[in-house]
Amino acid sequence: MGRISQIDPETAPAEVKAAIWKHIAEGRKITNEKRTLLHNVNAFNAVEVASYALDDDLQKLIGKLDGDLFEYAVSVSNDCLVCTTYFSKLLREEHGIDPKHFHLTHRQEMLMNFGKKVGQAPKEITDEEFFALKEEFLKNGGKDGEPVDEEKAEEIMVVLTAMGVMMVANNYVNDILKVDL
């Protein structure tokens, strides 16, 4: 059982209801983690709303599948049951991928390795690994092979890093507050 109660959208204060309805209007669901964070709208916005904005940017830059694989890798390496369960289900249902039996492209392997280190050992990301991933985008493009210049490759690496950090933040919220699945 969670350490913090979950906000009831029906009885929540007006500010919380407004945040909930805005989130729903954007096509988002209200999960247990969100109902927990909604004890404070700024906490909800910092962890959830910011994560969705970064995820949207990541998908525009590298595509949904590659973004989802990266986020799954962060969650698995960070050992968050809630997020790992979410991304396992998403990979199966949206992409037809069984997380127990991956068949990855070279880029996807690089993204997952980067994600695993972001989630577990960020100080162990070597220059070689970092710049090899950046070079992958320079050589083979971003989403759907769209050409990528130096500036865009740097943007991709910044967004990947920031999204990974937000995944770790989400994972910590779930773990520390013992949010129910």
C-alpha positions in Angstrom: 0.0 0.0 0.0 1.2 3.5 -0.8 2.8 5.7 1.8 0.7 8.7 0.6 -3.0 8.7 -0.2 -4.2 9.3 -3.7 -6.2 12.4 -4.5 -9.9 11.8 -5.4 -10.6 13.9 -8.5 -14.2 14.3 -7.4 -13.4 15.9 -4.1 -10.1 17.6 -5.0 -9.6 21.4 -4.6 -10.3 23.5 -7.6 -6.6 24.0 -8.5 -6.1 20.2 -8.5 -9.3 19.6 -10.6 -8.1 22.2 -13.1 -4.7 20.3 -13.4 -6.5 17.0 -13.8 -8.9 18.3 -16.5 -6.1 19.9 -18.4 -4.1 16.7 -18.3 -7.1 14.6 -19.5 -7.8 17.2 -22.2 -4.3 16.6 -23.5 -5.2 12.9 -23.9 -3.4 11.8 -20.8 -4.6 9.3 -18.1 -4.7 9.9 -14.4 -2.6 7.1 -12.9 -1.9 6.2 -9.3 1.4 8.1 -9.4 -0.3 11.2 -10.7 -3.1 11.0 -8.1 -0.3 10.8 -5.5 1.6 13.8 -6.9 -1.5 15.9 -7.1 -1.3 16.6 -3.4 0.8 19.5 -4.8 0.1 20.8 -8.3 3.7 22.1 -8.6 5.1 18.6 -7.8 2.7 17.2 -10.4 3.7 19.7 -13.0 7.4 19.3 -12.3 7.4 15.5 -12.5 4.6 14.6 -14.8 3.8 17.5 -17.1 7.5 18.2 -17.7 8.0 14.4 -18.5 5.3 14.4 -21.1 6.7 17.5 -22.8 10.1 16.0 -23.0 8.6 12.7 -24.2 6.8 14.5 -27.0 10.0 16.2 -28.0 11.9 12.9 -27.9 9.4 11.2 -30.1 9.5 14.0 -32.6 13.3 13.7 -32.7 13.9 9.9 -32.7 10.5 8.3 -33.1 8.1 6.7 -30.7 9.5 3.1 -30.7 13.1 4.3 -30.1 11.9 6.7 -27.4 9.9 4.0 -25.7 12.8 1.5 -25.8 15.1 4.1 -24.2 12.6 4.9 -21.4 12.0 1.2 -20.8 15.8 0.7 -20.4 16.0 3.5 -17.9 13.1 2.1 -15.9 14.5 -1.5 -15.9 18.0 -0.4 -14.9 16.6 1.9 -12.2 14.6 -1.1 -10.9 11.2 0.7 -10.9 8.4 -1.9 -10.9 5.7 0.6 -11.8 7.5 2.1 -14.8 8.9 -1.2 -16.0 5.4 -2.7 -15.9 4.0 0.3 -17.8 6.7 0.2 -20.5 6.6 -3.6 -20.8 2.8 -3.4 -21.5 3.3 -0.5 -23.9 6.0 -2.3 -25.9 3.7 -5.4 -26.2 0.5 -3.5 -27.0 1.7 -0.6 -29.1 4.7 -2.1 -30.8 4.2 -5.8 -30.7 7.5 -6.4 -28.9 8.0 -8.9 -26.2 10.5 -7.3 -23.7 11.9 -10.8 -23.0 12.9 -11.3 -26.6 14.2 -8.2 -28.2 15.3 -8.0 -31.9 16.9 -4.5 -31.9 18.6 -2.4 -34.5 22.1 -1.2 -33.8 20.7 2.2 -32.9 18.1 0.7 -30.5 20.9 -1.3 -28.8 22.9 1.9 -28.4 19.8 3.8 -27.0 19.0 1.0 -24.6 22.6 0.8 -23.3 22.7 4.6 -22.9 19.3 4.4 -21.1 20.5 1.6 -18.8 23.5 3.7 -17.7 21.4 6.8 -17.3 19.2 4.8 -14.9 21.9 3.0 -13.0 25.3 4.5 -13.4 25.3 7.9 -15.1 28.9 8.7 -14.1 30.0 5.6 -16.0 28.8 6.9 -19.4 32.1 7.2 -21.3 32.9 9.8 -23.9 33.2 7.0 -26.4 29.6 5.8 -25.7 28.1 9.3 -25.6 29.8 10.5 -28.8 29.1 7.2 -30.6 25.4 7.6 -30.0 25.6 11.3 -31.2 27.5 10.2 -34.3 24.8 7.6 -35.0 22.2 10.4 -35.3 24.6 12.5 -37.4 25.2 9.6 -39.8 21.7 8.0 -40.0 19.4 10.8 -39.1 16.7 11.2 -36.5 13.1 10.1 -36.7 12.4 8.2 -39.9 15.9 8.9 -41.1 15.4 12.7 -41.3 18.8 14.4 -41.8 20.4 15.6 -38.6 23.1 18.4 -38.4 25.4 19.0 -35.5 23.0 21.3 -33.7 20.1 18.8 -34.0 22.3 15.9 -32.8 23.2 17.9 -29.8 19.5 18.7 -29.1 18.8 14.9 -29.3 21.5 14.1 -26.8 20.2 16.8 -24.4 16.6 15.6 -24.7 17.7 12.0 -24.2 19.6 12.9 -21.1 16.8 15.1 -19.7 14.2 12.5 -20.4 16.3 9.8 -18.8 16.7 12.1 -15.7 12.9 12.6 -15.6 12.4 8.8 -15.8 14.6 8.4 -12.8 12.6 11.1 -11.0 9.4 9.3 -11.8 10.9 6.0 -10.7 12.1 7.6 -7.4 8.6 9.0 -6.7 7.1 5.6 -7.3 9.6 3.9 -5.1 9.9 6.3 -2.3 6.2 6.9 -1.9 5.4 3.2 -2.7 2.9 4.1 -5.3 0.5 1.2 -6.0 0.7 -0.5 -9.4 
